[in-house]
Amino acid sequence: MRVISDIHIHSKYSRACSRDLIPENLDKWGRIKGVNLLGTGDFTHPGWRAELREKLEEAEQGFFKLRSPSSSPSHQGRGIKVGQGEGINTNFPPLEGEGEGGVRFILSSEVACIYSQGEKKMRRVHYVLLLPSFAAVEKFTNSLEKRGAKLGSDGRPILGMNSVEILKYLLDADETALMIPAHAWTPYFGIFGSKSGFDSIEECFGDMTKYIYAFETGLSSDPAMNWRVSITDRFSIVSASDAHSLPRIGREATVMEIPEDALSYAEYFRILKEKDRTRLKYTIEYFPEEGKYHLDGHGPCKIFYTPDQTRRAGGRCPVCGRGLVVGVVSRVSDLADRPEGFVPKNFIPQKHLVPLEEVLADCFEVGSKSKKIQDIYWKLIRRAGSEFAVILDLPIEDLKTVAGELVAEAVKRVREERVIKTPGYDGVYGIIKVFEEGERGKFDSKKQNVLF
């Protein structure tokens, strides 16, 4: 079966995250997006952990599913209220995989490690942590609390411990624990970040590097950029959304092919550890130009530069004279020992996609949350079963019949990666467009929504 996983998300307990991030809505939006293996996020937070224990039950070894309302103590005798704040439609028809199939959850959390290492340099590195059981989670969080960690203040806690300490606590909790460097190239919080990262994973973990099996690209980077850096070859590359709200789920993901009788945390762990190309099929990526740290730049002055331009400018903003934030392209170039376009022998393929709402918004030149776009979005989801089914699988001829030539052409261009890119920089998201000005009129827009 095709497993589309998004292991890096957050809950309502994380700062600057939606209050609608509750288990019922995560299950619903996993199916809407087409993600069938979803991280729980934030297992270090005691309130969220209690909620997960109450509302999830084990489905396969190390994978969990939402309890039915009748079996959940706090919901006996009443229906589950599904949040309305982000476009949830409580009358949404049954989706493919609902019931005994559907979304599986994996116990996940993100932590921020802030500490000094090497010539008193301050390191700030984020990690996605995965564990196979609530018992292991309890053992791990108990270890952190004994060290004085305050886990109830934020779903993504800040830990004044170094990376090796966290890894040792994880492995003590369960030998199959996974510690995955998050958004690895982000300037401020990535393991390779220009502001507080390292030049290699070995520099960070030393002899414990043998227990690190994968890292996450982040929105501003993709696998092809990482292929230029040979020290990344032995690691599995995973992609995930880092979703702070429900509609962001699945904006990046990792696709595996796992037989139903092998579906388990143990198999997921093995695939990443061994970088099993027979099971690890491809990652779903943002176009990295859309990420907000792709190029160098200074957001307040609206300056963005390529690496060569940054060097010519002496690393300074030409408007205000402040230092430019070095983005992912420059950082990759600094560590690269291979030319652009290099493809290693053991590479895992990638697919760049654009979220469906953004594609539709570009078609009709209106906001992605406008009534027009939302009407078309939900009708396409009903037709295909999920957003990934629309973007990845629905035949173009079917799209023409359902939504007209304009939408069909837009999806076709996204699949072929023929898009127009304005890169992001210094916290400013980039922009991906499908059509040039004046192009839309070439396509028949009178047939939109003809089957609805």
C-alpha positions in Angstrom: 0.0 0.0 0.0 1.1 3.6 -0.6 2.0 5.3 2.7 2.1 9.1 2.5 3.6 10.3 5.8 3.9 13.7 7.4 5.7 13.2 10.7 6.4 16.8 11.6 3.4 18.7 12.8 2.3 20.6 15.9 -0.7 20.6 18.3 -2.8 23.3 19.9 -0.3 23.4 22.7 2.5 24.8 20.6 3.0 28.6 20.4 1.7 30.3 17.3 -0.3 27.2 16.3 -4.0 26.8 15.7 -6.4 25.8 18.4 -8.1 23.5 15.9 -5.1 21.1 16.0 -6.9 18.3 18.0 -6.9 14.6 17.3 -10.3 14.5 15.6 -9.4 17.3 13.2 -5.9 15.8 12.5 -7.6 12.6 11.5 -10.1 14.4 9.3 -7.5 16.6 7.6 -5.1 13.7 7.1 -7.8 12.1 5.0 -8.7 15.4 3.2 -5.1 15.9 2.2 -4.4 12.2 1.5 -1.8 11.7 4.3 -2.4 8.3 5.9 0.5 8.3 8.4 0.6 11.5 10.5 2.8 12.6 13.3 1.0 13.4 16.5 3.3 16.3 17.3 4.2 17.6 20.7 4.3 14.4 22.8 6.5 16.1 25.3 3.6 18.3 26.5 1.7 16.6 29.4 -1.7 18.0 28.4 -1.4 16.9 24.8 0.0 13.5 25.8 -3.0 12.9 28.1 -5.3 13.8 25.2 -3.5 11.5 22.8 -3.7 8.6 25.3 -7.5 9.2 25.7 -8.3 9.5 22.0 -5.9 7.2 20.2 -5.6 3.4 20.3 -2.9 1.2 18.8 -3.8 -0.1 15.4 -0.5 -1.8 14.4 2.7 -2.1 16.3 3.7 1.5 17.1 1.0 3.0 14.9 -2.2 4.4 16.3 -5.7 5.4 15.1 -8.5 7.6 16.4 -10.7 5.7 18.8 -14.4 5.5 17.8 -16.6 7.9 19.8 -18.3 5.0 21.6 -15.0 3.7 23.0 -13.6 7.0 24.1 -14.5 7.7 27.8 -15.0 11.4 27.4 -17.2 11.0 24.3 -19.5 8.3 25.4 -23.1 9.3 24.7 -22.2 12.3 22.5 -20.8 13.0 19.1 -17.3 14.4 18.6 -17.3 18.1 17.8 -15.1 18.8 14.8 -13.5 22.3 14.7 -14.9 24.9 12.3 -12.1 27.5 12.4 -10.2 26.4 9.3 -12.6 25.3 6.7 -13.7 22.0 8.3 -17.0 20.8 6.8 -18.8 18.7 9.2 -21.1 17.4 6.4 -18.1 16.3 4.4 -19.0 12.9 2.8 -17.1 9.7 3.9 -13.6 9.6 2.5 -11.6 6.7 1.1 -10.0 4.8 3.9 -12.4 6.0 6.6 -13.2 3.4 9.3 -10.8 0.5 10.0 -8.3 1.9 7.4 -7.7 5.6 7.3 -5.2 7.7 9.1 -2.5 6.2 11.3 -0.6 8.2 13.8 3.0 7.9 14.9 4.1 9.4 18.2 6.2 12.5 17.4 7.4 15.7 18.8 9.7 18.6 18.0 12.3 19.9 20.5 14.6 22.9 20.3 18.1 22.3 21.7 20.0 25.4 22.7 23.5 25.0 24.0 27.2 25.9 23.5 29.6 23.6 21.7 32.9 24.3 20.1 34.7 27.5 20.9 31.7 28.5 23.0 29.6 28.9 19.8 25.8 28.9 20.6 24.0 26.1 18.8 20.2 26.2 18.2 19.0 23.0 16.5 15.5 21.6 16.2 14.8 17.9 16.0 11.8 15.7 15.2 11.6 12.8 17.7 9.7 9.5 17.1 8.9 6.8 19.6 6.9 3.6 19.2 4.8 3.6 22.4 3.4 5.7 25.2 5.5 3.8 27.7 8.6 4.9 25.9 7.3 8.5 25.7 6.7 8.5 29.4 10.2 7.2 30.1 11.8 9.8 27.9 9.8 12.8 29.2 10.5 11.6 32.8 14.3 11.8 32.0 13.9 15.3 30.7 11.9 16.5 33.7 14.6 15.0 36.0 17.0 17.3 34.2 14.8 20.2 35.0 13.0 20.6 31.7 9.7 22.5 31.9 7.6 20.6 29.4 4.2 22.1 30.1 5.0 25.6 28.8 5.1 24.9 25.1 4.4 22.0 22.8 7.8 22.5 21.3 10.0 22.8 24.4 13.3 24.6 24.5 15.9 22.3 26.1 19.2 23.5 27.5 20.8 20.2 26.7 23.1 19.2 23.9 22.1 17.0 21.0 23.9 13.9 22.3 22.2 14.1 25.7 18.8 14.1 24.0 19.7 11.2 21.8 20.9 9.1 24.8 17.7 9.8 26.7 15.7 8.7 23.6 17.7 5.5 23.1 17.3 4.7 26.8 13.6 5.0 26.4 13.5 2.7 23.3 16.4 1.4 21.1 14.3 2.1 18.0 13.8 5.7 18.8 14.4 8.1 15.9 16.0 11.5 16.2 15.7 13.4 12.9 17.3 16.8 12.4 14.4 19.1 11.4 14.5 21.6 8.5 18.2 20.9 8.4 19.3 23.9 6.4 17.2 26.6 8.1 19.6 29.4 9.1 18.6 29.8 12.7 17.5 26.3 13.8 18.8 23.7 11.3 21.7 21.3 12.0 23.4 22.7 8.9 22.1 26.3 9.4 24.3 29.3 8.7 23.6 31.0 12.1 24.0 28.2 14.6 24.4 24.9 12.9 27.3 22.5 12.2 29.2 21.6 9.0 28.3 17.9 9.4 26.1 15.7 11.4 29.3 14.0 12.7 30.4 17.4 14.1 27.2 17.5 16.1 26.9 13.9 17.3 30.4 12.5 17.2 30.4 8.7 17.9 26.6 8.8 18.3 26.1 9.7 14.6 25.6 6.0 14.0 22.2 6.3 15.6 21.1 9.1 13.2 19.5 7.6 10.2 17.6 10.5 8.5 17.2 14.2 8.3 14.5 16.5 7.1 15.1 18.9 4.1 12.8 21.8 5.2 10.8 24.0 2.8 13.7 26.0 1.5 15.7 22.9 0.5 15.1 19.8 -1.5 16.9 16.5 -2.0 18.6 17.6 -5.2 20.3 20.4 -3.4 21.5 18.0 -0.7 22.9 15.6 -3.3 25.6 18.2 -3.9 26.9 17.5 -0.4 28.4 14.0 -0.2 28.4 13.8 3.6 24.5 13.5 3.4 24.6 10.4 1.2 24.2 7.7 3.8 21.2 9.3 5.4 17.6 8.9 4.4 16.1 12.2 3.4 12.5 12.8 4.6 10.1 15.7 4.0 7.3 16.9 6.3 5.1 19.9 6.6 6.0 21.4 10.1 2.2 22.3 10.0 1.1 24.9 12.5 -2.5 24.7 11.1 -4.7 22.1 9.6 -4.6 23.2 5.9 -0.8 23.1 6.0 -0.7 19.3 6.7 0.9 17.5 3.8 2.5 20.5 2.1 5.6 18.3 2.2 5.6 14.5 2.8 7.4 11.3 2.4 6.0 8.4 0.3 6.7 4.7 1.1 5.3 1.5 -0.3 4.7 -0.9 2.6 2.7 -4.2 2.3 -0.3 -4.1 4.7 0.9 -7.1 6.6 4.2 -5.3 7.3 2.7 -2.0 8.3 4.3 -1.1 11.7 6.7 1.3 13.4 9.4 -1.4 13.3 9.2 -1.5 9.5 9.1 2.3 9.2 12.2 2.4 11.4 14.0 -0.3 9.3 13.2 1.6 6.1 14.8 4.8 7.3 17.7 3.0 9.0 18.6 1.0 5.9 17.6 3.7 3.4 15.6 0.9 1.7 14.9 2.2 -1.9 12.5 -0.6 -2.5 10.2 0.9 0.1 11.2 4.5 0.3 9.8 5.7 -3.0 10.0 9.5 -3.1 9.5 12.8 -1.2 6.9 15.4 -1.9 8.5 18.8 -1.9 7.7 22.5 -2.0 9.5 24.1 -4.8 12.4 25.2 -2.6 12.2 28.7 -4.0 8.9 29.0 -2.1 10.6 28.5 1.2 11.3 31.6 3.3 15.0 31.1 3.6 16.0 30.0 0.1 18.2 32.9 -0.9 20.3 35.3 1.1 18.6 38.6 2.0 17.3 41.2 4.3 13.5 41.1 4.7 12.9 44.7 6.0 14.6 46.2 3.0 13.2 43.7 0.5 16.7 42.7 -0.7 17.4 39.2 -1.9 20.6 37.9 -3.4 22.2 34.9 -4.9 25.5 33.7 -3.3 27.6 35.5 -5.9 25.7 38.8 -5.3 26.1 38.4 -1.6 29.9 38.0 -2.0 30.0 41.1 -4.2 28.0 43.0 -1.6 30.4 41.9 1.2 27.5 40.2 2.9 25.8 43.5 3.7 22.4 44.9 2.8 23.0 47.8 0.3 20.1 49.8 1.7 20.8 49.8 5.5 24.2 48.2 5.8 23.1 45.4 8.1 24.3 41.8 7.6 22.3 39.7 5.1 20.8 36.5 6.4 22.6 33.7 4.6 20.0 31.4 3.1 20.0 27.8 2.1 21.4 28.1 -1.4 24.5 29.8 -0.1 24.9 27.4 2.8 24.6 24.4 0.5 27.1 25.9 -1.9 29.5 26.4 1.1 29.4 22.7 2.0 29.0 21.3 -1.5 31.7 19.1 -2.9 29.8 18.3 -6.1 28.4 20.4 -9.0 24.8 21.5 -9.4 22.8 18.7 -11.0 24.8 15.8 -9.5 22.7 12.7 -8.9 24.1 10.0 -6.5 23.7 6.3 -7.3 21.4 5.7 -4.3 19.2 8.7 -4.6 15.5 8.7 -3.6 13.4 10.5 -6.2 11.5 13.8 -5.5 8.4 15.4 -6.7 7.8 19.2 -6.4 4.1 20.1 -6.0 2.1 23.2 -5.3 -0.8 23.0 -2.8 -4.1 22.7 -4.6 -5.6 25.9 -3.1 -2.6 27.9 -4.5 -3.0 26.3 -7.9 -6.7 27.2 -8.0 -6.0 30.7 -6.8 -3.5 31.3 -9.6 -6.1 30.0 -12.1 -8.7 32.5 -11.1 -6.5 35.3 -9.7 -8.4 35.5 -6.4 -7.5 34.6 -2.8 -7.0 31.0 -1.9 -9.6 31.4 0.9 -12.2 33.1 -1.3 -15.6 31.4 -1.6 -15.0 30.6 -5.3 -11.7 28.8 -4.6 -13.1 27.0 -1.6 -16.1 25.8 -3.6 -14.0 24.4 -6.4 -11.4 22.9 -3.9 -14.0 20.9 -1.9 -15.8 19.7 -5.1 -12.5 18.4 -6.4 -11.7 16.7 -3.1 -15.1 15.0 -3.2 -14.5 13.8 -6.7 -11.0 12.5 -6.3 -11.0 11.5 -2.6 -8.1 13.7 -1.3 -5.9 16.6 -2.3 -3.0 14.3 -3.2 -5.3 12.2 -5.4 -6.2 15.4 -7.3 -2.6 16.7 -7.7 -0.9 13.3 -8.2 -3.4 10.8 -9.6 -6.5 12.2 -11.3 -6.2 11.9 -15.1 -5.9 15.2 -16.9 -8.9 14.3 -19.1 -11.0 13.8 -15.9 -9.8 17.1 -14.6 -10.9 18.8 -17.8 -14.3 17.2 -17.5 -14.7 18.0 -13.9 -13.1 21.5 -13.6 -12.4 22.7 -17.1 -9.3 23.3 -19.3 -7.8 26.0 -17.2 -7.6 24.0 -14.0 -6.5 20.9 -15.9 -3.7 22.8 -17.6 -2.6 24.2 -14.3 -2.4 20.8 -12.6 -0.6 19.4 -15.7 2.1 22.1 -15.5 2.6 21.5 -11.7 3.1 17.7 -12.4 5.6 18.6 -15.1 7.2 21.2 -12.8 6.7 24.0 -15.3 6.1 26.9 -13.0 7.3 30.5 -12.4 9.4 31.0 -9.3 10.0 34.1 -7.2 12.4 33.0 -4.4 11.9 33.5 -0.7 14.5 35.0 1.7 15.0 36.1 5.3 11.6 35.0 6.5 9.7 36.1 3.4 8.0 33.2 1.6 8.6 32.9 -2.2 5.8 32.8 -4.8 5.1 30.0 -7.2 2.9 30.9 -10.2 1.6 28.6 -12.9 0.5 31.2 -15.6 2.1 34.2 -17.1 0.0 37.3 -17.4 -2.4 37.0 -20.4 -2.1 33.2 -20.6 -5.3 32.3 -18.8 -7.5 33.5 -21.7 -6.2 30.8 -23.9 -8.1 28.1 -22.0 -11.8 27.5 -21.8 -13.0 28.8 -18.5 -16.7 28.5 -19.3 -16.7 24.8 -18.4 -15.6 25.2 -14.8 -17.4 22.9 -12.4 -19.6 21.4 -15.1 -20.4 18.3 -13.2 -21.4 20.1 -10.0 
